[in-house]
Amino acid sequence: MHGTAPAPPAVAAVPPVAVQPYEILPPTAPRRALVVASPHSGDHYPDEFLAASRLDALTLRKSEDCFVDEICAAAPSLGAPLLCALFPRAFVDCNREPWELDPQMFEDALPDFVNCQSPRVAVGLGTIARLVADGEAIYRRKLRFAEAATRIESCYHPYHAALAGLVDETVAEFGCCILVDAHSMPSIGVGPGATRTRRRVDMVLGDRMGSACHPLVIEIAERVLRGRGYQVVRNTPYAGGFTTRHYGRPDEGRHALQIELNRALYMDERSLARKPFLATLRDDIGAVFQALAAIEPDALT
């Protein structure tokens, strides 16, 4: 089934990482055909990772989607489970294929099943990132493949097993599921080829150029946000990552929408401190969830 978690290839047994991979906040209202995920807001940094990094904790946290879990906090009260990764994106990125790895990072050879050629790997942002969001190298030494396998088996796969389970349960109950994958973006572009002088719009909605969800899903989200005064665009520069592509199968009743929030709206990007507007943004994103939860399943066929 396409909605299931990506199947792991056989790898040598590795010890688990001492970090809880995720938490699920269950619905506190009657269940609706909506699931919300925050894959990059985790801030539980394992000691061994901090020891291996050449960067201070604040610099590492620049890759986080800080506070996105808080911004999505209304989801359970609207009948949607909220899945939050607890491990940080710099440690494992669960919005990638499971084995997108950069050979330059490792002291030993990588197995044949590893994808070393993806565009994400090329810019240092694979499943195990080589760089943080502002382009600085993370590690003071080369890693062993067993270290990457430990993280992927202990964090990535449990997270996606939980997400797949929530989507499957929702489809079984309602015949469809709307998955909102929530992220944040720097207010000014970073990375190769990015425009560093022009402030980005407030929000980017990604549906993989119309392939990941019924048109009504992105239309409703866009209408609600624009009605509350936000600048919203579709699919540029973020059309949706692995999660949107993997779980977005509209012909199977599985609809996935990625939302990118401009960090300057709700936080100081240098100090990572919250701004007062975070509370307003939480209410406005809650209004999006409420509108999506109100869609009748028959409207998505």
Backbone bond lengths (Angstrom), bond angles and torsions (degrees), N, CA, C in turn:
res aa  C-N    CA-C-N  psi(-1)  N-CA   C-N-CA  omega(-1)  CA-C   N-CA-C  phi
1 M - - - 1.463 - - 1.515 109.43 -
2 H 1.361 116.86 137.39 1.451 120.90 -175.21 1.517 112.35 -67.01
3 G 1.327 118.50 -26.58 1.450 119.87 -176.51 1.509 113.83 -79.75
4 T 1.310 118.40 -6.62 1.448 120.40 -177.62 1.520 110.86 -74.41
5 A 1.332 115.59 163.67 1.451 120.53 178.33 1.515 109.93 -64.58
6 P 1.346 117.61 150.12 1.456 120.29 177.80 1.518 110.54 -60.68
7 A 1.328 116.68 131.54 1.457 121.11 -175.44 1.521 110.37 -75.60
8 P 1.348 117.98 130.68 1.454 119.81 179.27 1.524 111.65 -80.74
9 P 1.337 118.55 140.51 1.454 120.29 171.09 1.522 109.50 -72.45
10 A 1.302 116.05 165.14 1.460 120.40 179.10 1.526 109.75 -71.28
11 V 1.325 116.13 127.65 1.462 121.62 175.92 1.510 108.05 -133.35
12 A 1.325 115.08 163.61 1.458 119.64 179.44 1.517 110.26 -61.61
13 A 1.324 116.54 146.40 1.459 121.29 179.87 1.526 109.96 -60.45
14 V 1.326 116.71 136.44 1.458 122.02 179.76 1.520 108.55 -132.70
15 P 1.322 118.08 150.82 1.466 119.87 178.49 1.520 110.29 -71.72
16 P 1.324 118.36 151.53 1.456 120.52 -178.96 1.525 112.33 -71.59
17 V 1.315 115.35 154.55 1.457 121.29 172.80 1.528 107.96 -81.04
18 A 1.328 116.11 140.91 1.461 120.61 -177.02 1.523 110.68 -84.18
19 V 1.328 116.84 62.77 1.456 121.66 176.07 1.522 107.49 -147.89
20 Q 1.329 116.20 134.02 1.462 120.28 175.25 1.522 107.89 -68.12
21 P 1.333 119.27 125.12 1.468 118.72 -170.89 1.524 115.84 -74.83
22 Y 1.317 118.27 -29.16 1.466 118.65 -175.60 1.521 109.78 -160.87
23 E 1.333 113.66 168.65 1.453 120.33 167.94 1.520 108.34 -135.67
24 I 1.317 116.07 148.70 1.454 122.76 175.64 1.522 108.07 -116.57
25 L 1.323 116.04 122.06 1.462 121.32 173.24 1.522 106.76 -94.80
26 P 1.336 118.09 110.68 1.460 120.71 -172.71 1.525 111.73 -75.62
27 P 1.324 117.20 160.73 1.466 120.05 178.17 1.521 111.57 -61.56
28 T 1.312 115.36 142.31 1.459 121.56 174.83 1.526 110.98 -110.78
29 A 1.315 116.75 5.10 1.460 124.45 176.56 1.522 107.26 -129.75
30 P 1.337 118.41 168.21 1.470 119.56 179.18 1.530 111.59 -51.64
31 R 1.307 114.46 135.29 1.468 122.28 -173.69 1.518 111.35 -61.15
32 R 1.336 115.52 138.06 1.452 122.85 174.90 1.528 108.92 -122.78
33 A 1.340 116.29 171.07 1.469 121.32 -175.06 1.526 111.22 -83.46
34 L 1.331 116.87 51.26 1.461 123.07 -174.73 1.521 109.64 -137.29
35 V 1.324 116.32 137.13 1.459 123.80 173.08 1.524 106.63 -129.83
36 V 1.333 117.14 136.88 1.458 122.02 178.72 1.524 108.40 -120.26
37 A 1.338 115.69 136.32 1.467 120.76 -179.01 1.523 110.09 -130.36
38 S 1.324 115.10 140.50 1.470 122.38 174.77 1.533 107.17 -124.23
39 P 1.327 117.53 90.34 1.467 120.14 -171.71 1.519 115.59 -82.21
40 H 1.327 118.53 -13.68 1.466 120.24 -172.03 1.525 114.10 -121.35
41 S 1.335 117.89 14.30 1.467 119.72 -178.93 1.519 112.90 -95.13
42 G 1.329 118.15 2.95 1.463 120.89 -178.94 1.515 112.67 -65.27
43 D 1.332 116.27 142.26 1.467 120.53 -179.43 1.527 112.34 -136.56
44 H 1.331 117.15 26.74 1.463 121.41 175.51 1.531 108.47 -94.12
45 Y 1.307 117.05 99.70 1.465 122.57 -173.74 1.528 110.28 -95.91
46 P 1.329 118.87 112.17 1.468 120.11 179.20 1.526 111.59 -61.51
47 D 1.311 115.66 145.01 1.464 120.59 -178.64 1.523 112.11 -58.66
48 E 1.336 117.15 -38.70 1.459 119.20 -177.35 1.525 111.51 -68.01
49 F 1.327 116.54 -29.62 1.457 120.38 176.67 1.529 110.22 -70.45
50 L 1.326 116.95 -45.87 1.462 120.32 178.42 1.525 110.86 -60.74
51 A 1.330 117.12 -37.36 1.461 120.53 -179.99 1.521 111.88 -68.03
52 A 1.334 117.24 -32.00 1.462 121.29 -178.51 1.521 112.50 -81.99
53 S 1.335 117.51 -15.26 1.458 121.20 -175.86 1.528 111.12 -87.59
54 R 1.317 115.46 147.65 1.461 121.37 174.89 1.526 111.82 -92.72
55 L 1.347 116.49 2.13 1.462 121.53 -174.50 1.527 111.14 -108.12
56 D 1.322 115.80 154.35 1.451 119.94 174.86 1.522 109.87 -78.05
57 A 1.304 116.55 166.65 1.466 121.34 -173.67 1.525 112.03 -62.63
58 L 1.329 118.14 -38.43 1.463 120.25 -178.97 1.520 110.84 -64.02
59 T 1.319 117.62 -41.49 1.465 120.55 179.13 1.515 110.68 -65.85
60 L 1.327 118.07 -41.07 1.460 121.04 176.67 1.523 111.08 -59.97
61 R 1.314 116.20 -37.29 1.465 120.09 -176.33 1.525 112.56 -71.70
62 K 1.332 119.13 -10.97 1.458 120.92 177.90 1.524 111.29 -64.72
63 S 1.334 117.56 -18.38 1.463 120.61 176.44 1.528 112.81 -84.83
64 E 1.315 116.41 -11.12 1.471 120.20 -179.17 1.526 111.94 -72.38
65 D 1.313 115.68 151.13 1.464 121.02 164.13 1.528 106.65 -91.54
66 C 1.327 114.69 73.09 1.466 120.18 -172.76 1.526 111.33 -56.71
67 F 1.313 115.53 134.16 1.467 125.01 171.06 1.535 114.58 69.97
68 V 1.327 118.31 4.89 1.469 119.18 178.96 1.526 110.37 -63.73
69 D 1.327 117.30 -33.69 1.464 119.06 175.58 1.525 111.06 -61.77
70 E 1.330 117.37 -39.10 1.468 120.86 176.93 1.527 111.10 -66.56
71 I 1.321 116.83 -39.74 1.458 120.99 -178.81 1.531 110.71 -65.37
72 C 1.325 116.25 -28.85 1.470 121.21 -179.70 1.522 112.80 -92.03
73 A 1.318 117.56 10.81 1.463 121.20 -169.00 1.519 114.38 -64.92
74 A 1.337 118.27 -17.78 1.470 120.28 -179.21 1.519 112.81 -74.18
75 A 1.328 117.88 -15.49 1.465 120.40 -172.32 1.531 113.37 -53.42
76 P 1.335 120.67 -50.07 1.471 119.18 -178.07 1.523 113.80 -60.02
77 S 1.338 117.50 -35.07 1.462 119.82 -179.94 1.524 112.38 -71.61
78 L 1.332 116.19 -10.64 1.465 121.61 178.73 1.528 111.69 -106.57
79 G 1.332 116.52 9.42 1.454 120.34 175.31 1.509 115.23 94.22
80 A 1.335 118.07 12.62 1.466 121.92 -177.70 1.525 110.87 -117.34
81 P 1.314 119.13 131.96 1.461 119.59 171.98 1.522 110.20 -68.38
82 L 1.326 115.66 146.84 1.463 122.31 178.05 1.525 107.90 -116.59
83 L 1.328 115.57 117.41 1.466 122.44 178.75 1.522 108.54 -102.09
84 C 1.330 116.70 124.96 1.458 121.93 -179.82 1.526 109.68 -124.35
85 A 1.329 116.80 124.73 1.462 120.04 169.67 1.520 108.22 -69.53
86 L 1.321 117.20 139.17 1.458 121.70 178.46 1.529 112.07 -99.64
87 F 1.317 117.05 -22.47 1.464 120.63 176.60 1.529 109.25 -80.85
88 P 1.329 118.38 149.77 1.460 120.11 -176.79 1.527 112.62 -79.32
89 R 1.311 114.31 155.18 1.459 121.01 179.64 1.524 111.83 -61.14
90 A 1.336 117.87 -35.27 1.455 120.49 179.90 1.524 111.98 -66.11
91 F 1.317 116.80 -20.46 1.465 122.38 179.63 1.531 110.74 -86.12
92 V 1.319 116.99 -50.53 1.464 124.19 174.19 1.526 107.04 -147.82
93 D 1.326 116.46 133.65 1.464 120.32 177.87 1.519 108.90 -104.34
94 C 1.332 116.54 108.68 1.461 119.77 -176.93 1.525 112.49 -86.93
95 N 1.338 117.57 7.94 1.461 120.17 170.24 1.527 110.13 -102.81
96 R 1.301 114.87 36.62 1.461 124.51 175.58 1.525 108.51 -130.40
97 E 1.332 116.11 167.26 1.459 118.81 165.38 1.527 107.62 -59.54
98 P 1.331 118.21 158.52 1.471 118.19 -174.99 1.518 114.88 -65.77
99 W 1.331 118.73 -25.30 1.457 119.59 -173.05 1.528 111.63 -130.91
100 E 1.321 117.43 50.17 1.464 121.94 172.23 1.523 107.95 -90.73
101 L 1.321 117.22 100.38 1.464 121.62 -172.79 1.524 111.12 -130.19
102 D 1.321 115.36 146.66 1.460 123.31 -178.01 1.530 109.32 -96.75
103 P 1.343 118.67 115.63 1.475 120.23 -178.68 1.526 113.20 -58.01
104 Q 1.346 117.60 -26.11 1.468 119.87 -179.44 1.522 112.39 -63.37
105 M 1.332 116.25 -20.67 1.458 120.21 -175.63 1.513 113.80 -83.92
106 F 1.348 117.35 -10.36 1.464 119.86 -166.62 1.525 111.54 -118.49
107 E 1.324 114.35 144.77 1.452 120.02 179.02 1.521 112.40 -84.10
108 D 1.337 117.50 -18.55 1.466 120.83 178.91 1.533 109.78 -116.56
109 A 1.327 115.16 167.41 1.465 120.78 -178.64 1.529 109.99 -70.42
110 L 1.333 116.17 146.22 1.460 121.26 179.05 1.521 110.33 -92.86
111 P 1.333 117.80 147.06 1.474 120.80 178.85 1.531 111.44 -61.64
112 D 1.330 115.14 160.32 1.461 120.48 -176.84 1.524 112.87 -63.92
113 F 1.336 118.10 -27.01 1.466 119.16 -176.64 1.533 112.72 -75.08
114 V 1.311 118.77 -10.64 1.462 122.06 -178.59 1.530 109.43 -71.42
115 N 1.329 115.60 137.10 1.461 122.10 176.28 1.526 108.27 -91.35
116 C 1.321 115.73 103.21 1.466 121.27 -178.69 1.522 112.42 -97.74
117 Q 1.332 117.59 -0.67 1.459 121.20 -169.24 1.523 113.88 -111.87
118 S 1.320 118.77 4.45 1.456 119.38 -174.49 1.532 110.51 -70.97
119 P 1.326 117.21 155.40 1.471 120.17 176.23 1.523 112.66 -59.47
120 R 1.349 117.20 -32.14 1.456 119.67 178.51 1.529 111.11 -66.68
121 V 1.316 117.12 -42.49 1.460 120.68 177.18 1.529 110.30 -61.62
122 A 1.328 116.53 -39.99 1.461 120.96 -176.81 1.524 112.81 -60.37
123 V 1.323 117.06 -29.52 1.477 119.74 179.81 1.524 111.84 -102.88
124 G 1.335 117.54 13.92 1.457 121.54 174.03 1.510 115.37 83.15
125 L 1.349 116.90 17.00 1.466 120.55 -174.57 1.521 111.13 -124.88
126 G 1.326 116.40 53.05 1.452 121.17 177.02 1.520 111.73 -81.07
127 T 1.330 116.42 -165.58 1.466 121.49 179.04 1.525 110.52 -57.91
128 I 1.314 116.54 -41.43 1.464 122.98 168.18 1.523 105.25 -108.47
129 A 1.320 117.05 106.33 1.463 120.96 -172.62 1.527 111.52 -71.27
130 R 1.322 115.13 144.82 1.461 121.97 172.06 1.522 111.07 -88.33
131 L 1.335 116.23 -29.33 1.458 122.68 -175.93 1.524 110.40 -124.07
132 V 1.322 116.98 153.30 1.455 120.55 166.90 1.521 108.15 -83.25
133 A 1.329 115.78 176.40 1.462 120.44 -171.03 1.523 113.19 -60.10
134 D 1.335 118.85 -29.79 1.465 119.36 -178.37 1.518 112.73 -91.61
135 G 1.350 117.36 10.13 1.460 121.17 171.35 1.508 115.90 95.31
136 E 1.323 119.30 2.32 1.466 120.86 179.33 1.524 110.93 -84.21
137 A 1.332 115.86 140.25 1.465 120.93 177.82 1.521 110.06 -66.17
138 I 1.341 115.58 138.26 1.463 120.82 -175.51 1.522 112.22 -81.59
139 Y 1.337 117.80 -42.16 1.466 120.16 -163.24 1.519 112.46 -102.79
140 R 1.333 114.13 149.64 1.452 121.60 176.18 1.527 111.54 -91.37
141 R 1.318 117.28 -6.66 1.472 122.16 -178.71 1.517 108.84 -150.97
142 K 1.318 116.37 169.58 1.458 120.76 173.51 1.531 109.66 -78.10
143 L 1.318 115.31 148.80 1.459 121.53 179.29 1.521 110.42 -93.36
144 R 1.316 115.19 163.44 1.461 121.54 168.77 1.527 108.27 -96.94
145 F 1.336 116.65 148.20 1.464 119.33 179.75 1.525 110.83 -57.12
146 A 1.331 117.52 -34.85 1.468 120.23 -179.84 1.521 111.53 -59.57
147 E 1.334 117.49 -31.73 1.462 119.75 177.78 1.525 110.75 -66.96
148 A 1.328 116.69 -43.46 1.465 120.05 177.34 1.522 110.55 -63.73
149 A 1.341 116.49 -43.01 1.460 120.17 -179.73 1.525 111.34 -61.95
150 T 1.331 116.69 -37.69 1.461 120.79 177.07 1.522 110.93 -58.81
151 R 1.308 116.03 -47.42 1.470 120.02 -178.50 1.533 111.29 -65.29
152 I 1.308 115.83 -44.32 1.465 119.87 -176.16 1.525 110.25 -66.42
153 E 1.320 117.05 -42.65 1.460 120.26 -179.63 1.531 111.72 -70.60
154 S 1.339 117.17 -32.80 1.465 120.35 -174.51 1.527 113.68 -89.98
155 C 1.317 117.26 -23.02 1.476 120.87 -174.76 1.523 112.36 -121.38
156 Y 1.326 116.42 -56.96 1.461 120.20 -174.26 1.525 112.07 -61.23
157 H 1.314 116.91 -54.23 1.469 119.39 -175.62 1.524 113.07 -66.02
158 P 1.332 119.98 -41.78 1.476 117.77 175.03 1.529 112.93 -61.27
159 Y 1.328 117.61 -38.94 1.467 119.96 178.49 1.527 110.24 -60.77
160 H 1.322 117.03 -48.20 1.467 119.07 -177.21 1.533 111.82 -72.11
161 A 1.317 117.58 -29.74 1.467 118.56 173.82 1.525 110.32 -63.39
162 A 1.331 116.22 -40.09 1.469 120.01 177.99 1.524 110.91 -66.54
163 L 1.339 117.08 -43.68 1.461 120.31 -179.43 1.523 110.99 -64.71
164 A 1.325 116.80 -45.16 1.467 120.26 178.67 1.517 110.80 -60.85
165 G 1.336 116.37 -38.98 1.462 119.32 178.92 1.519 112.22 -63.58
166 L 1.323 117.05 -41.84 1.464 120.24 178.67 1.526 111.30 -64.51
167 V 1.322 116.65 -42.43 1.464 120.04 179.12 1.527 110.51 -65.44
168 D 1.325 116.71 -45.34 1.464 119.98 -179.65 1.529 111.41 -62.24
169 E 1.341 117.25 -42.78 1.470 120.45 178.58 1.524 111.07 -61.11
170 T 1.320 116.53 -39.71 1.459 121.19 -178.57 1.526 110.52 -67.62
171 V 1.326 116.32 -44.23 1.465 119.88 178.06 1.529 110.46 -62.69
172 A 1.321 116.97 -40.53 1.468 120.44 179.74 1.523 111.71 -62.31
173 E 1.349 117.24 -34.77 1.460 120.54 -177.77 1.522 113.01 -83.60
174 F 1.339 116.65 -38.70 1.461 119.78 -171.01 1.529 113.97 -114.11
175 G 1.323 116.79 -11.33 1.458 119.75 -175.23 1.511 113.42 84.05
176 C 1.326 116.93 -3.07 1.461 121.23 177.63 1.523 108.73 -160.35
177 C 1.325 115.38 169.28 1.462 121.30 176.87 1.519 108.40 -150.79
178 I 1.340 116.56 136.22 1.457 122.35 169.15 1.524 107.24 -105.52
179 L 1.314 116.57 117.69 1.456 122.53 177.23 1.524 108.55 -103.06
180 V 1.329 116.82 122.04 1.457 121.69 173.52 1.519 107.65 -103.90
181 D 1.331 116.52 118.41 1.459 122.49 178.85 1.522 107.19 -103.01
182 A 1.333 116.40 111.35 1.461 121.86 -168.27 1.526 111.57 -101.16
183 H 1.321 114.94 132.91 1.463 122.66 -176.99 1.517 110.01 -139.72
184 S 1.351 115.12 172.32 1.463 120.48 169.83 1.520 108.46 -128.71
185 M 1.331 115.00 159.87 1.469 120.67 -178.72 1.523 109.54 -133.31
186 P 1.340 116.50 149.41 1.466 118.76 173.90 1.523 110.57 -59.69
187 S 1.315 116.02 149.10 1.464 119.10 -178.02 1.517 112.25 -70.01
188 I 1.331 116.62 -23.88 1.458 122.24 176.59 1.515 106.98 -125.50
189 G 1.334 116.97 140.75 1.460 121.40 -174.40 1.517 113.09 -57.33
190 V 1.336 115.38 143.47 1.461 122.09 175.03 1.514 107.95 -129.65
191 G 1.326 116.02 162.65 1.452 120.25 177.58 1.515 111.89 93.70
192 P 1.350 116.72 173.49 1.459 121.91 -176.67 1.525 112.08 -57.69
193 G 1.318 116.09 129.61 1.456 120.77 175.27 1.510 115.32 78.17
194 A 1.326 118.59 0.10 1.463 120.76 -176.77 1.534 110.54 -76.59
195 T 1.316 115.05 150.95 1.455 121.22 174.71 1.525 108.49 -86.77
196 R 1.319 116.98 116.66 1.463 121.32 -172.23 1.525 113.73 -98.01
197 T 1.316 118.26 1.92 1.456 119.88 -175.70 1.519 112.98 -113.60
198 R 1.291 118.66 -7.80 1.460 121.43 -175.33 1.528 109.80 -115.35
199 R 1.324 115.46 126.91 1.458 119.82 -179.41 1.527 110.08 -68.80
200 R 1.315 115.39 137.27 1.456 120.55 178.17 1.528 111.38 -74.02
201 V 1.333 114.91 164.49 1.462 120.68 175.18 1.520 109.41 -65.06
202 D 1.315 116.04 173.15 1.459 120.47 -177.37 1.521 112.66 -69.09
203 M 1.338 116.61 -39.60 1.467 120.43 -175.27 1.516 111.12 -148.54
204 V 1.322 114.57 146.68 1.456 121.80 174.54 1.529 107.73 -122.75
205 L 1.325 116.04 125.49 1.458 121.95 175.51 1.529 108.69 -101.07
206 G 1.327 115.98 128.10 1.457 120.48 -177.71 1.517 112.56 -119.19
207 D 1.320 115.84 124.69 1.475 120.79 176.21 1.525 111.42 -128.26
208 R 1.352 115.47 28.15 1.473 120.46 -179.87 1.530 110.31 55.70
209 M 1.320 114.92 47.06 1.475 121.89 178.02 1.522 112.17 56.87
210 G 1.334 115.19 39.78 1.451 120.66 175.77 1.508 115.75 89.99
211 S 1.330 117.98 2.22 1.464 120.15 -175.10 1.526 114.16 -96.74
212 A 1.336 118.98 -12.06 1.467 120.94 -171.00 1.523 114.43 -100.52
213 C 1.327 118.03 -13.16 1.459 119.19 179.90 1.528 109.76 -155.88
214 H 1.322 115.18 162.12 1.461 121.28 174.14 1.534 108.40 -60.72
215 P 1.337 118.33 142.77 1.473 119.96 -178.97 1.524 114.03 -54.58
216 L 1.328 117.36 -29.25 1.452 120.29 -178.39 1.521 111.83 -62.80
217 V 1.314 117.71 -32.22 1.464 121.44 -176.85 1.522 110.35 -63.88
218 I 1.312 117.72 -53.16 1.466 120.20 -178.42 1.522 110.98 -70.72
219 E 1.334 117.06 -31.94 1.470 120.14 178.40 1.527 111.09 -63.57
220 I 1.326 117.09 -43.53 1.470 120.18 -179.58 1.519 110.91 -67.45
221 A 1.337 117.32 -44.87 1.466 120.03 179.19 1.527 110.59 -60.01
222 E 1.319 116.37 -44.22 1.458 120.79 179.85 1.527 111.69 -63.98
223 R 1.319 117.05 -41.89 1.460 121.60 -179.04 1.537 111.07 -63.51
224 V 1.317 116.90 -44.33 1.464 120.37 -179.93 1.531 110.54 -63.00
225 L 1.317 117.13 -46.27 1.460 120.50 -176.27 1.524 112.08 -68.23
226 R 1.317 116.82 -42.87 1.468 118.85 178.02 1.526 110.71 -66.24
227 G 1.328 115.86 -34.47 1.452 119.43 177.38 1.514 112.84 -64.49
228 R 1.329 117.34 -20.69 1.471 121.97 177.94 1.524 111.83 -100.51
229 G 1.328 115.38 12.07 1.454 119.87 170.19 1.509 117.07 93.73
230 Y 1.328 118.86 8.43 1.453 120.80 -177.76 1.530 111.98 -87.60
231 Q 1.330 115.50 148.45 1.460 121.74 169.09 1.527 107.80 -82.15
232 V 1.317 116.66 121.23 1.466 121.54 -174.23 1.522 109.06 -130.84
233 V 1.335 116.08 134.21 1.457 121.24 172.16 1.521 108.83 -128.20
234 R 1.316 115.41 165.99 1.459 121.56 179.43 1.532 111.31 -109.96
235 N 1.330 115.53 128.86 1.466 123.70 162.63 1.524 116.46 69.09
236 T 1.329 119.43 -0.22 1.457 121.39 179.82 1.526 109.63 -131.88
237 P 1.327 118.22 119.97 1.465 127.38 5.94 1.531 114.70 -92.17
238 Y 1.327 118.25 7.93 1.467 120.88 -175.98 1.527 110.01 -121.84
239 A 1.323 116.10 108.12 1.468 120.38 -179.47 1.519 112.58 -92.51
240 G 1.330 116.56 -7.07 1.464 120.40 -175.79 1.506 110.13 118.46
241 G 1.328 116.15 137.45 1.453 120.91 -177.14 1.516 112.72 -97.54
242 F 1.327 114.71 -151.05 1.467 120.45 -176.77 1.517 111.81 -56.83
243 T 1.330 117.23 -44.67 1.468 119.92 -175.94 1.520 111.25 -61.92
244 T 1.314 117.01 -46.20 1.464 120.64 -179.91 1.524 110.50 -62.05
245 R 1.327 115.98 -42.11 1.473 119.97 -179.92 1.527 111.70 -69.29
246 H 1.318 116.88 -42.97 1.464 120.78 -173.02 1.523 112.61 -72.55
247 Y 1.342 116.01 -40.54 1.466 119.98 -175.48 1.524 113.08 -96.27
248 G 1.326 117.58 -14.59 1.449 120.51 -178.74 1.520 111.95 -83.86
249 R 1.326 116.84 96.61 1.465 123.79 -179.96 1.528 108.16 -132.44
250 P 1.335 117.08 77.59 1.466 119.64 -173.51 1.526 114.19 -56.97
251 D 1.334 117.15 -32.19 1.463 119.05 180.00 1.526 112.23 -68.40
252 E 1.347 117.08 -13.07 1.461 122.11 176.18 1.532 111.62 -106.96
253 G 1.325 116.60 10.38 1.471 120.54 -178.39 1.509 114.00 79.42
254 R 1.315 117.78 15.07 1.465 122.87 -177.49 1.527 108.35 -112.56
255 H 1.331 115.62 111.17 1.460 122.37 -172.75 1.521 108.56 -115.66
256 A 1.313 117.16 127.93 1.462 121.63 -177.98 1.519 110.03 -124.74
257 L 1.325 116.02 133.37 1.462 123.38 178.98 1.517 108.59 -132.17
258 Q 1.325 116.02 127.60 1.462 120.66 175.06 1.534 109.26 -96.65
259 I 1.321 116.06 136.00 1.468 122.11 175.56 1.520 108.54 -119.50
260 E 1.328 116.38 125.36 1.461 122.81 175.12 1.525 108.46 -110.16
261 L 1.321 116.59 126.20 1.460 123.04 -178.25 1.523 109.40 -107.37
262 N 1.309 116.75 131.75 1.454 121.51 177.35 1.529 109.14 -67.65
263 R 1.320 116.57 121.12 1.466 120.60 -175.03 1.524 113.07 -63.02
264 A 1.325 116.80 -29.36 1.464 119.26 -178.58 1.523 112.63 -64.21
265 L 1.328 117.14 -18.03 1.453 120.07 177.12 1.522 111.81 -63.49
266 Y 1.325 116.86 -37.23 1.464 119.63 -164.76 1.520 115.24 -131.81
267 M 1.338 118.52 -0.65 1.454 119.45 -178.77 1.528 110.52 -152.17
268 D 1.324 115.40 157.90 1.453 122.39 170.75 1.528 106.87 -83.49
269 E 1.317 116.63 118.14 1.468 119.74 -172.92 1.524 113.00 -73.37
270 R 1.311 118.09 -16.10 1.470 120.58 177.32 1.530 111.70 -85.85
271 S 1.313 115.79 -49.61 1.470 120.06 -176.30 1.522 112.84 -91.69
272 L 1.333 117.62 -14.39 1.468 125.28 -175.73 1.532 112.47 66.32
273 A 1.314 116.93 23.01 1.467 120.71 178.20 1.530 110.11 -82.66
274 R 1.328 115.93 144.15 1.456 121.09 176.26 1.530 110.63 -67.01
275 K 1.348 115.95 147.47 1.459 122.15 168.94 1.532 108.23 -101.77
276 P 1.318 117.30 156.09 1.472 119.41 178.49 1.527 113.60 -57.43
277 F 1.348 116.89 -27.38 1.460 119.75 -176.80 1.532 112.33 -66.45
278 L 1.329 117.27 -12.54 1.466 119.50 179.55 1.531 110.93 -55.57
279 A 1.309 117.62 -38.81 1.466 120.47 -179.17 1.524 111.22 -64.77
280 T 1.326 116.99 -40.52 1.466 120.55 177.12 1.521 110.53 -64.93
281 L 1.326 116.40 -43.67 1.454 120.43 179.77 1.529 110.55 -62.50
282 R 1.337 116.90 -39.39 1.468 120.06 177.03 1.528 110.74 -59.25
283 D 1.314 116.80 -41.85 1.468 119.71 178.40 1.532 111.43 -66.17
284 D 1.317 116.27 -39.72 1.463 119.91 -177.51 1.523 111.76 -70.60
285 I 1.325 117.16 -39.04 1.463 119.37 175.41 1.524 109.56 -68.43
286 G 1.318 117.14 -34.43 1.462 119.84 173.53 1.516 111.72 -60.00
287 A 1.334 116.97 -36.05 1.470 119.91 177.19 1.520 111.17 -65.31
288 V 1.328 117.35 -34.90 1.467 120.53 175.02 1.524 109.99 -63.95
289 F 1.329 116.62 -47.24 1.467 119.81 178.79 1.530 110.77 -59.27
290 Q 1.305 116.56 -42.29 1.467 120.38 -179.25 1.525 110.64 -61.82
291 A 1.328 117.14 -42.42 1.461 120.53 -179.95 1.526 111.44 -67.60
292 L 1.339 116.73 -39.60 1.468 119.47 178.68 1.526 110.96 -68.71
293 A 1.325 116.42 -38.53 1.467 120.13 179.82 1.520 111.92 -65.63
294 A 1.331 116.48 -23.78 1.465 120.74 -178.17 1.529 113.24 -83.17
295 I 1.332 117.24 -7.68 1.462 119.55 179.13 1.525 109.48 -66.57
296 E 1.298 116.81 128.67 1.458 120.94 176.70 1.532 109.28 -73.65
297 P 1.328 117.53 134.41 1.471 119.17 -179.15 1.528 114.03 -51.78
298 D 1.326 117.31 -35.69 1.466 119.35 -179.18 1.524 112.16 -63.15
299 A 1.339 117.39 -24.42 1.464 120.36 -179.28 1.523 112.37 -71.94
300 L 1.333 116.55 -14.65 1.465 120.74 -176.87 1.524 112.92 -99.34
301 T 1.306 117.06 8.93 1.465 120.07 179.88 1.513 111.00 -97.35
